[in-house]
Amino acid sequence: MSTSKTVIDRDFMIVRYIPGTAMSQIELTPDDRSRISRDVGKATAKMHLISAPRFGRVADVKNGGGYRKWSDCLMGELADWEKVGIPAGIFSPDELNEIHRLFRNATPFLDEIQEPRLVHTDLWQGNILVRTDTQKPEFGAIIDADRAIWGDPLYEFSSIRWTYGETCFWEGYGTEPSQKEGDRI
């Protein structure tokens, strides 16, 4: 893994070759999709069991940085985005103020999260490898973890819902997220 940004302008890692095709690029039967989604759920649950001493980007925590509180981590992410101008290109000033207000109001709920867990943050069909060199297509790997963080596993499910709506994913994961107010926040 390199975070120097001297070779390319972003963090990168090189891993061993894993044969497979992105799930987003292949046609699967309903049975194959269900079986693979269940296996992705199992792999995601295992990933979410891995813990760290602090919240934050994997490389930052590895290098002794990170945050003691989940809310500080998320506010730090927002501040980093603002430094490079991302929100200004997407949100109006009023929308950005509303995001800050929502984060501040969520702080008590966010700070209930005490143990940082490994969260991929970009878990979608394009980052799921399916092995097709087997008798039936099968789950191969979760890839492209360069945006991974140490955080709340529920954060994984806050954006892309590519398969989280599928019962089979949750069967593999072991449990659906709680619908309590704090968990939804």
Salt bridges, closest charged atoms under 4 A:
ASP11 OD1 - LYS5 NZ 2.80
ASP32 OD1 - ARG35 NH1 2.89
GLU77 OE1 - ARG57 NH2 2.55
ASP80 OD1 - LYS83 NZ 3.69
GLU82 OE2 - HIS100 NE2 2.72
GLU98 OE2 - ARG101 NH2 2.58
GLU115 OE1 - ARG117 NH2 2.93
ASP122 OD2 - ARG147 NH1 2.88
ASP133 OD2 - ARG131 NH2 2.68
ASP146 OD2 - ARG10 NH2 2.11
GLU156 OE1 - HIS48 NE2 2.92
GLU171 OE1 - ARG38 NH2 2.95
